[in-house]
Structures are given as structure tokens and as C-alpha cells.
Amino acid sequence: MAIKYIHFNTYPDCKTGEDIIQLHNEIFGGSDDLAGRMKEKPDLQIDVAVDGEKMVGYKIGYALNREPGDCLKINGAAASSC
């Protein structure tokens, strides 16, 4: 199957959010309240990579400060089977 890329400008729907947390847990061994931290970030940007029904990667960016034009901090992960 081809990998599909999806972009979100806010915290995504519940299923996508749960899939991000699950992938994060598989790679890093814990979420450290990733969902709560994402929801509080200004100018949240999320990109996910989906292969069929399985999420295989994600990238999260957000403003470091609440000032317009501030740089984004970017975090991401990909499943090792990619």
C-alpha cells in the first residue's frame, strides 16, 4: 500500500490522537502525557503517515512562544518497520 500523509492544524480526532500516543509508546516506551502537552501548545501542527489502517509515523510542531512569527519546535517518530 501507499503511505498517505495527513496534516492537522489542531489536535486531531480521537482515533488519530490515540494512534499517535500508541506509536509514541511503542517507540519511546511511554507517553509522558503527550496528549495533554499537545493540546496546550500554541499553533500546533501535526503530520501523520498512515499505511493502510496503521499509523507508521508522526511529526509534531508548535510555537515555542505565543508571539506571532516565533519558530516552531518539531518532534517526530516513525515505526521501525518503515
N, CA, C and O of each residue as an XYZ file, in Angstrom:
328
protein
N       0.831     -1.195      0.000
C       0.000      0.000      0.000
C       0.871      1.253      0.000
O       2.020      1.234      0.441
N       0.307      2.313     -0.494
C       0.996      3.598     -0.496
C       0.781      4.294      0.843
O      -0.284      4.193      1.452
N       1.795      4.987      1.278
C       1.670      5.746      2.523
C       0.910      7.031      2.239
O       1.185      7.728      1.262
N      -0.043      7.332      3.098
C      -0.872      8.531      2.988
C      -0.430      9.504      4.080
O      -0.235      9.104      5.228
N      -0.272     10.774      3.724
C       0.151     11.803      4.674
C      -1.029     12.721      4.954
O      -1.711     13.179      4.037
N      -1.260     12.982      6.243
C      -2.383     13.824      6.666
C      -1.848     14.921      7.582
O      -1.023     14.664      8.459
N      -2.326     16.146      7.370
C      -1.884     17.298      8.161
C      -3.042     17.811      9.015
O      -4.184     17.869      8.559
N      -2.733     18.181     10.260
C      -3.709     18.772     11.180
C      -3.160     20.098     11.693
O      -1.973     20.206     12.002
N      -4.034     21.115     11.782
C      -3.655     22.415     12.356
C      -4.039     22.532     13.822
O      -3.740     23.537     14.467
N      -4.697     21.515     14.347
C      -5.113     21.472     15.748
C      -4.957     20.028     16.223
O      -4.540     19.153     15.464
N      -5.296     19.797     17.476
C      -5.259     18.427     17.975
C      -6.234     17.603     17.137
O      -7.366     18.033     16.921
N      -5.818     16.424     16.661
C      -6.664     15.641     15.749
C      -7.831     14.951     16.447
O      -7.994     15.035     17.664
N      -8.634     14.266     15.638
C      -9.755     13.483     16.162
C      -9.242     12.427     17.145
O      -8.047     12.136     17.186
N     -10.151     11.859     17.931
C      -9.777     10.911     18.993
C      -8.974      9.718     18.476
O      -7.952      9.368     19.066
N      -9.417      9.090     17.386
C      -8.719      7.907     16.865
C      -7.298      8.252     16.459
O      -6.366      7.520     16.793
N      -7.116      9.352     15.744
C      -5.768      9.752     15.327
C      -4.915     10.075     16.541
O      -3.752      9.677     16.599
N      -5.474     10.792     17.514
C      -4.743     11.097     18.743
C      -4.309      9.838     19.473
O      -3.176      9.746     19.946
N      -5.210      8.867     19.564
C      -4.878      7.592     20.218
C      -3.793      6.844     19.439
O      -2.912      6.226     20.036
N      -3.860      6.903     18.104
C      -2.844      6.233     17.283
C      -1.464      6.876     17.465
O      -0.450      6.180     17.496
N      -1.434      8.206     17.585
C      -0.160      8.892     17.840
C       0.415      8.442     19.178
O       1.600      8.122     19.276
N      -0.427      8.420     20.204
C       0.022      8.010     21.544
C       0.519      6.568     21.512
O       1.556      6.258     22.099
N      -0.213      5.681     20.832
C       0.194      4.273     20.755
C       1.548      4.139     20.060
O       2.418      3.418     20.548
N       1.738      4.816     18.938
C       3.011      4.754     18.226
C       4.128      5.344     19.084
O       5.229      4.796     19.142
N       3.844      6.456     19.746
C       4.826      7.089     20.630
C       5.241      6.110     21.737
O       6.426      5.984     22.045
N       4.263      5.421     22.333
C       4.556      4.445     23.388
C       5.402      3.290     22.864
O       6.325      2.839     23.541
N       5.090      2.809     21.659
C       5.862      1.709     21.070
C       7.326      2.104     20.853
O       8.231      1.295     21.057
N       7.545      3.338     20.444
C       8.909      3.790     20.125
C       9.664      4.228     21.378
O      10.819      3.848     21.571
N       9.014      5.028     22.234
C       9.704      5.639     23.368
C       9.399      4.986     24.709
O      10.042      5.316     25.706
N       8.428      4.060     24.762
C       8.148      3.348     25.995
C       7.250      4.072     26.972
O       7.081      3.589     28.092
N       6.669      5.188     26.620
C       5.755      5.916     27.491
C       5.346      7.199     26.825
O       6.033      7.691     25.929
N       4.221      7.748     27.260
C       3.722      8.954     26.588
C       4.015     10.234     27.353
O       3.986     11.314     26.764
N       4.298     10.144     28.655
C       4.534     11.345     29.463
C       3.463     12.400     29.222
O       3.776     13.583     29.082
N       2.199     11.979     29.172
C       1.047     12.854     28.928
C       1.204     13.646     27.632
O       0.952     14.850     27.590
N       1.621     12.950     26.581
C       1.814     13.599     25.283
C       0.539     14.292     24.812
O       0.604     15.414     24.308
N      -0.618     13.650     24.966
C      -1.874     14.252     24.517
C      -2.134     15.572     25.243
O      -2.488     16.566     24.608
N      -1.965     15.592     26.544
C      -2.174     16.813     27.315
C      -1.208     17.913     26.921
O      -1.589     19.081     26.838
N       0.040     17.545     26.678
C       1.039     18.544     26.273
C       0.748     19.083     24.880
O       0.938     20.272     24.624
N       0.284     18.209     23.967
C      -0.037     18.683     22.613
C      -1.206     19.666     22.651
O      -1.188     20.684     21.959
N      -2.213     19.365     23.453
C      -3.416     20.202     23.495
C      -3.125     21.606     24.012
O      -3.851     22.544     23.682
N      -2.074     21.767     24.818
C      -1.797     23.091     25.381
C      -0.823     23.918     24.544
O      -0.570     25.077     24.874
N      -0.274     23.356     23.474
C       0.718     24.056     22.670
C       0.061     25.047     21.714
O      -0.949     24.728     21.087
N       0.634     26.259     21.599
C       0.098     27.228     20.639
C       0.506     26.842     19.216
O       1.576     26.272     19.001
N      -0.342     27.153     18.265
C      -0.055     26.936     16.842
C       0.388     25.507     16.544
O       1.361     25.288     15.824
N      -0.334     24.538     17.103
C       0.005     23.131     16.931
C      -0.118     22.712     15.466
O      -1.106     23.033     14.806
N       0.872     22.006     14.968
C       0.886     21.442     13.621
C       1.248     19.958     13.767
O       2.257     19.629     14.391
N       0.443     19.072     13.203
C       0.710     17.638     13.292
C       0.625     17.034     11.892
O      -0.341     17.270     11.166
N       1.628     16.264     11.523
C       1.621     15.487     10.291
C       1.714     14.023     10.680
O       2.536     13.652     11.518
N       0.878     13.191     10.077
C       0.937     11.757     10.336
C       1.103     11.019      9.011
O       0.663     11.490      7.962
N       1.744      9.858      9.078
C       1.904      8.972      7.932
C       1.153      7.691      8.244
O       1.368      7.077      9.290
N       0.267      7.285      7.335
C      -0.582      6.118      7.539
C      -0.391      5.164      6.364
O      -0.469      5.560      5.201
N      -0.141      3.903      6.693
C      -0.020      2.852      5.693
C      -1.231      1.939      5.847
O      -1.276      1.119      6.764
N      -2.198      2.071      4.969
C      -3.462      1.338      5.126
C      -4.218      1.894      6.316
O      -4.621      3.057      6.317
N      -4.410      1.064      7.328
C      -5.082      1.490      8.561
C      -4.095      1.756      9.697
O      -4.501      2.148     10.791
N      -2.795      1.543      9.444
C      -1.796      1.651     10.510
C      -0.993      2.947     10.414
O      -0.457      3.286      9.359
N      -0.920      3.666     11.540
C      -0.071      4.848     11.592
C       1.379      4.385     11.696
O       1.721      3.572     12.555
N       2.222      4.909     10.816
C       3.618      4.490     10.796
C       4.579      5.627     11.127
O       5.783      5.397     11.241
N       4.071      6.854     11.283
C       4.942      7.960     11.647
C       4.139      9.194     11.997
O       2.973      9.322     11.623
N       4.776     10.102     12.718
C       4.145     11.385     13.032
C       5.213     12.439     13.228
O       6.370     12.138     13.520
N       4.796     13.681     13.060
C       5.667     14.828     13.326
C       4.794     15.889     13.968
O       3.694     16.165     13.489
N       5.276     16.483     15.044
C       4.517     17.495     15.770
C       5.348     18.765     15.824
O       6.524     18.730     16.187
N       4.742     19.881     15.466
C       5.411     21.174     15.567
C       4.522     22.151     16.312
O       3.295     22.063     16.253
N       5.150     23.083     17.014
C       4.384     24.089     17.744
C       5.279     25.289     18.019
O       6.504     25.175     18.040
N       4.652     26.439     18.230
C       5.394     27.660     18.528
C       6.051     27.533     19.890
O       5.455     27.017     20.836
N       7.283     28.006     19.980
C       7.975     27.975     21.267
C       7.400     29.015     22.218
O       7.383     28.801     23.430
N       6.939     30.120     21.694
C       6.310     31.175     22.479
C       4.979     31.513     21.832
O       4.653     30.997     20.763
N       4.226     32.363     22.467
C       2.934     32.744     21.905
C       3.032     34.001     21.039
O       2.006     34.563     20.657
N       4.231     34.444     20.729
C       4.418     35.621     19.893
C       4.266     35.245     18.422
O       4.776     34.207     18.002
N       3.580     36.064     17.636
C       3.446     35.768     16.205
C       4.813     35.669     15.536
O       5.715     36.454     15.826
N       4.952     34.707     14.649
C       6.194     34.568     13.891
C       7.293     33.818     14.610
O       8.385     33.675     14.061
N       7.048     33.329     15.826
C       8.075     32.574     16.529
C       8.356     31.265     15.810
O       7.503     30.751     15.087
N       9.526     30.740     16.006
C       9.931     29.486     15.379
C       9.121     28.324     15.939
O       8.584     28.390     17.044
N       9.050     27.268     15.153
C       8.377     26.047     15.600
C       9.393     25.054     16.121
O      10.493     24.934     15.582
N       9.025     24.349     17.160
C       9.795     23.206     17.629
C       9.142     21.989     16.997
O       7.916     21.880     16.983
N       9.951     21.072     16.473
C       9.407     19.910     15.772
C       9.913     18.637     16.417
O      11.115     18.467     16.620
N       8.986     17.738     16.739
C       9.293     16.410     17.265
C       8.643     15.392     16.349
O       7.624     15.683     15.722
N       9.217     14.205     16.262
C       8.588     13.203     15.421
C       9.110     11.820     15.707
O      10.082     11.648     16.443
N       8.456     10.829     15.118
C       8.853      9.451     15.289
C       8.311      8.645     14.126
O       7.323      9.023     13.497
N       8.964      7.540     13.852
C       8.481      6.631     12.813
C       8.669      5.201     13.314
O       9.629      4.897     14.023
N       7.747      4.342     12.938
C       7.837      2.939     13.320
C       9.070      2.327     12.683
O       9.417      2.666     11.551
N       9.734      1.429     13.395
C      10.962      0.846     12.898
C      10.749     -0.072     11.703
O      11.708     -0.411     11.009
N       9.519     -0.475     11.452
C       9.245     -1.362     10.328
C       9.047     -0.611      9.013
O       8.745     -1.227      7.991
N       9.213      0.708      9.028
C       9.021      1.507      7.800
C      10.136      1.259      6.815
O      10.142      1.841      5.730
